[in-house]
Structures are given as structure tokens and as C-alpha cells.
Amino acid sequence: EFRRVLFRSGKDFWFAIPMNDNSQAPLNAIEIYVTGSTNTVVNLEVPGQGFSRKKALRALDVVTFSTRDGSVSPAWEVTSSEVPDDIAIHVFADAPISVYVLNAKPVTSEGFLALPTSVWGTEYIHLSYYDFNEVRKWATGFTVIASEDDTEISILLRGRGGANAGAKTVKGNRIGKTIKATLMKGQIFNVKGEASTRGVFDMSGSKITSNKPVGLVSYHERVMIPATNVNGRDHISEMLPPVQAWGKRYATVEYKRDNKGDFFRIIASQNQTRWKMKYYDKSSGVLLGQRDGILNAGEFYEDFNQYVG
């Protein structure tokens, strides 16, 4: 039942806007798009910043909050690290709505579907990509969002690259460390890499638990995938579902992009998780091959072609 309703609309949303590229990069726009099937008034507030705005939504239309008209502030991008920060964004209405968030800069842009608080959980596993130190330091990270006072969170850092000197967060925490914090309603807690390595340090697999439901946005400031690529850096972000919404069977269709192939990561929430991936000819449906393996909790397998253009 939880999975069935996961991406339906809701009446109450809290989320955060992770850093796109860097704070000095020019901004095209940060925009929040809201739609619904009923006439309603959409409320947007950032209580910690003393900001609030309302806009009327007509049924089956889209209303936009944007930095272009001052209904969104560029200062809402998350810049803090491992401290409670009063920068969570609250969108709510009397009728069900859906909320989508876009952060666009000249050469990097990304958006994500916000998940209503009604489908939040108390256990998450973070998934992003490796720190990316290239012409600038671009960090991998995740942001925890609280919608209730006295929300206690515990973060067990897991992932790859732990033996490397640069495999640590901005605050110097390494894989294996547990970080604890208490958040009040409307606060966020951001964890990101030091970004002194490239394709080495990845916190994917980190486990976030809490005593009250929380939201999680996993992101990367700007990165190439694979990390050995020679061009194509971009911002990535996603509001992830809690572990209780995960499934055991998935199907995917390759994107049409000149047969360059797709990128997959398989991540486990429990020890001794057996996985199998089969891949088929797009035209004939003939089975071309398969891969399989066993993962423990927080471990991941990644599979991608070797295209480097």
C-alpha cells in the first residue's frame, strides 16, 4: 500500500535545495512548480528565514514560485555542513497538490519531485556519486529534512574510499563514523564530502535513521558519470523514498542517446541480498546476458559502459 501511494500528491511538503555547482555560479532560476486537480491556494514558507508567499492555483494548471519574481530566494541553496540549519522550505495547501523543484544555472541544472510528508519514513539509505575534484572541488552529499520538533537523527557513514586521505566529509568525518543531531521543525542537516578526491570517496550506502519521519535529498554539486569521463559535468539531485518503499523487481528502458548505454547502481538494505540483472535486445527481446551477485546492507554494485566522450 505504501508503494502504491508513494508518488501521489499530498497536502504538506518539506524539502531543501542542495547546492548546484557552487555559490559563485550565476543563477538562471530556482523554481518550484505546483499543480493539482482542484482549485486551491498554495502556501510557500521558509519559517527559519521569516518568508511566506501565497499563490492561487487553478485546477489542472501549474503555479510557479521563482527567483524571477522574488517568490523564491537564491539564499535558500544549502551551504551549511553538519549543523542544524533553519532553511527547509514548506509548501502546503488545503487540497492535494504535486510539487517539483528545479535549480538551473548556466551550465548545470537538475530537478526533483518533492515527496509529501505523508509518505516519509524513519530509515533511508543515501545514494549519489563520488566526490569530484577537477577544475574545482565539487562535493557529493545529502540533506536530511525535519517536519517535527525534537527529531533525532542518526547517520552511519558507509560507502567507498575510506582508506584514502581525502575520503572524509567537510567536518572530517570518515566512513564508519556515526553522526547524531537533533532537529527542530523546519531544520535541515547537510552532509557533504571534502571533495579533494575524484572517483574515490562516495558516501552511497550511508544509513539515516530517526525517531520521527524525515525527508532526504541526495545530490552531487557537479560531477561526471563515470568519473573518468572527459566532459559532461552536471548537477544531480533526488528526493529519495524511505527503505520501506523499496521493491524487489524493477524494469527499465534504455534512453535514446546514440546507443551510449545507461548507468545502473544496485544498492542493498539488508545483508546477503542476492540480485540479478538481465538485459535484452531492444528490438527482438532476445536475452543478451545477465549479471548477478550478493550485497550486504549499504553495499552497491554499479554497471555502466565505458563510453568516455
C-alpha positions in Angstrom: 0.0 0.0 0.0 2.8 2.4 0.8 4.5 1.8 -2.5 1.2 2.3 -4.3 0.6 5.8 -2.9 4.2 6.9 -2.7 4.2 9.3 -5.6 0.7 10.5 -5.3 0.0 14.1 -4.4 -0.2 15.4 -0.9 -1.1 18.5 1.1 2.1 19.0 3.0 5.7 19.2 1.7 9.0 20.0 3.3 12.2 19.9 1.2 15.6 21.6 0.7 17.5 22.9 -2.3 21.1 21.5 -2.3 23.9 23.4 -3.8 24.1 23.4 -7.6 27.7 23.7 -8.9 28.9 26.4 -6.4 27.6 29.5 -4.7 29.5 31.8 -7.1 28.0 30.4 -10.3 25.4 32.7 -11.9 21.8 31.7 -11.3 19.3 31.2 -14.1 16.4 30.4 -11.8 15.4 28.3 -8.8 11.7 27.4 -9.4 9.1 25.4 -7.6 6.2 24.1 -9.8 2.9 23.2 -8.1 0.0 21.5 -9.8 -3.3 19.9 -8.7 -6.7 18.8 -9.9 -8.6 21.2 -7.6 -8.8 25.0 -7.2 -6.8 25.9 -4.1 -4.3 28.3 -2.6 -0.7 27.2 -2.4 1.3 28.4 0.5 5.1 28.6 0.5 7.1 29.5 3.5 10.6 29.3 4.9 9.9 29.8 8.6 13.6 30.0 9.6 14.0 32.9 7.1 10.8 34.7 8.0 9.5 34.2 4.4 6.0 33.4 3.3 4.1 33.7 0.0 0.7 32.6 -1.4 -0.4 31.9 -5.0 -3.8 30.8 -6.3 -3.8 27.5 -8.3 -6.5 26.8 -10.8 -7.4 23.1 -11.3 -5.1 21.3 -13.8 -2.9 24.3 -14.2 0.6 25.0 -12.9 1.6 27.8 -10.5 5.3 28.7 -10.3 7.3 30.2 -7.4 10.5 31.5 -8.8 13.6 33.6 -8.1 12.5 35.6 -11.2 9.6 37.2 -9.4 11.0 37.1 -5.8 8.8 34.3 -4.6 11.9 32.1 -4.1 15.2 33.3 -2.8 18.6 32.2 -4.1 19.8 32.2 -0.5 17.8 29.0 0.1 20.6 26.9 -1.5 22.1 24.8 1.2 25.7 25.9 2.1 26.0 24.6 5.7 27.7 21.4 6.8 26.8 19.1 9.6 24.9 21.6 11.7 21.1 22.2 12.1 20.1 24.9 9.6 16.8 26.8 9.5 16.4 26.7 5.8 13.8 24.0 5.0 11.1 25.0 2.5 7.4 24.3 3.4 4.8 24.1 0.7 1.2 23.3 1.6 -2.4 23.6 0.5 -5.9 22.6 1.6 -6.3 20.3 -1.5 -3.9 17.7 -2.8 -1.0 19.1 -4.9 2.2 17.8 -6.5 5.5 19.8 -6.2 8.5 19.8 -8.5 11.8 21.7 -7.8 14.2 23.0 -10.4 17.7 24.6 -9.8 19.1 25.9 -13.0 22.4 27.6 -13.6 24.1 28.4 -17.0 25.8 25.0 -17.5 24.2 22.8 -14.8 20.6 22.2 -13.9 18.6 19.5 -12.2 15.1 19.0 -10.7 13.4 16.6 -8.4 9.9 15.6 -7.4 9.2 16.6 -3.8 7.7 13.8 -1.6 4.8 14.8 0.7 5.4 14.3 4.4 2.6 11.6 4.4 5.0 9.2 2.8 8.1 10.0 4.7 9.8 7.3 6.8 12.4 6.8 9.6 15.0 4.8 7.7 16.8 5.9 4.5 19.9 4.8 2.5 21.7 7.6 0.7 22.7 7.2 -2.9 24.6 9.6 -5.0 28.1 9.5 -6.6 31.8 10.1 -5.9 33.4 13.4 -4.8 34.7 15.2 -7.9 37.9 17.2 -7.6 38.7 18.6 -11.1 38.9 22.3 -12.1 37.1 22.9 -8.9 36.1 20.9 -5.8 32.6 19.5 -6.3 31.1 17.5 -3.4 28.8 14.6 -3.1 26.2 15.0 -0.3 22.8 14.5 1.2 20.4 16.7 3.2 18.0 15.5 5.9 14.8 17.5 6.5 12.7 17.6 9.7 9.0 18.5 9.8 8.6 18.0 13.5 10.3 19.3 16.6 12.7 17.2 18.5 13.6 15.0 15.5 16.6 12.9 16.5 18.6 11.6 13.6 21.5 9.1 13.4 23.7 8.9 10.4 26.0 5.9 9.9 28.5 6.8 7.2 29.1 4.0 4.8 30.5 3.9 1.2 33.8 3.6 -0.6 37.2 5.2 -0.5 37.7 5.0 3.3 41.4 4.3 3.2 42.2 7.4 1.1 43.3 10.5 3.0 40.7 12.7 1.3 37.8 10.3 2.0 36.0 12.4 4.5 33.3 15.0 5.0 33.8 18.7 5.2 33.8 18.3 9.0 36.4 15.5 8.8 34.1 12.5 9.5 35.0 9.3 7.8 33.3 6.1 6.7 32.3 4.1 9.8 31.6 7.2 11.9 28.1 7.8 13.3 26.8 11.4 13.4 23.9 12.3 15.6 21.9 15.5 15.7 18.5 16.8 16.9 16.5 18.9 14.5 13.5 21.2 15.1 10.6 21.6 12.7 11.9 23.3 9.5 15.5 22.5 10.1 17.9 20.6 7.8 21.1 18.7 8.3 23.5 18.6 5.4 26.5 16.2 5.0 28.9 16.6 2.1 32.3 15.4 1.1 35.5 17.4 1.3 35.8 16.9 -2.5 39.6 16.5 -2.5 39.4 13.3 -4.5 37.9 12.3 -7.9 36.1 9.0 -8.2 37.3 7.8 -4.8 35.1 8.9 -1.9 31.4 8.0 -2.1 29.0 8.0 0.9 26.4 6.0 -1.0 25.1 3.3 1.3 25.1 5.6 4.4 22.2 4.8 6.7 19.9 7.6 8.1 17.5 6.7 10.9 15.3 8.9 13.0 12.7 8.8 15.8 10.2 10.8 13.7 9.7 10.7 9.9 12.2 12.8 7.9 12.8 13.6 4.2 16.1 13.0 2.4 17.5 14.7 -0.7 20.6 13.1 -2.1 22.7 15.1 -4.5 26.0 16.0 -6.1 27.1 19.6 -6.7 28.5 18.8 -10.1 30.0 15.6 -11.5 30.8 13.4 -14.5 29.4 9.9 -14.7 31.6 7.8 -15.0 34.1 9.9 -13.1 36.7 9.1 -15.8 34.6 11.0 -18.4 36.2 13.8 -20.3 33.2 16.1 -20.5 29.6 16.4 -19.4 29.7 17.6 -15.8 26.2 18.3 -14.3 24.3 18.7 -11.0 22.3 15.8 -9.8 19.6 15.7 -7.0 16.7 13.5 -6.0 14.4 13.2 -3.0 14.7 9.6 -2.2 12.0 7.2 -0.9 12.5 5.6 2.5 13.6 2.0 2.7 10.1 0.8 3.5 9.1 1.8 -0.1 11.8 -0.2 -1.8 10.9 -3.2 -4.0 12.5 -6.4 -5.3 11.8 -6.2 -9.0 12.4 -3.3 -11.5 12.2 -2.8 -15.2 13.9 -0.1 -17.3 14.1 1.1 -20.9 17.3 2.5 -22.3 17.3 6.2 -23.1 17.7 7.0 -26.7 21.1 8.6 -26.8 23.1 7.2 -29.7 23.5 3.8 -28.1 25.8 5.1 -25.4 24.1 2.9 -22.8 22.7 3.6 -19.3 24.2 3.7 -15.8 22.9 1.4 -13.0 23.5 1.1 -9.4 22.0 -1.7 -7.3 22.1 -1.0 -3.5 21.0 -3.3 -0.7 19.2 -2.5 2.6 19.9 -5.9 4.1 22.8 -8.3 4.4 23.1 -11.2 2.0 20.9 -9.6 -0.6 21.0 -11.6 -3.8 20.5 -9.6 -7.0 20.2 -10.4 -10.7 20.1 -8.2 -13.8 19.0 -9.4 -17.2 19.4 -7.4 -20.3 17.6 -7.8 -23.7 17.8 -6.8 -27.3 15.6 -3.7 -27.7 14.1 -4.9 -31.0 13.8 -8.7 -30.7 13.5 -9.1 -27.0 16.2 -11.8 -27.0 18.1 -12.2 -23.8 21.6 -10.9 -24.4 23.1 -11.7 -21.0 22.9 -11.3 -17.2 24.9 -10.4 -14.2 24.3 -11.3 -10.5 25.9 -11.0 -7.1 25.4 -10.7 -3.4 25.4 -7.4 -1.4 25.4 -6.6 2.3 23.5 -3.7 3.7 24.7 -0.4 2.3 26.9 -2.0 -0.4 26.3 -1.3 -4.0 27.1 -2.7 -7.4 27.5 -0.3 -10.4 27.3 -1.2 -14.0 27.9 1.1 -17.0 29.5 1.1 -20.4 32.9 2.6 -20.9 31.9 5.5 -23.1 34.2 8.4 -22.3 33.1 11.1 -24.9 
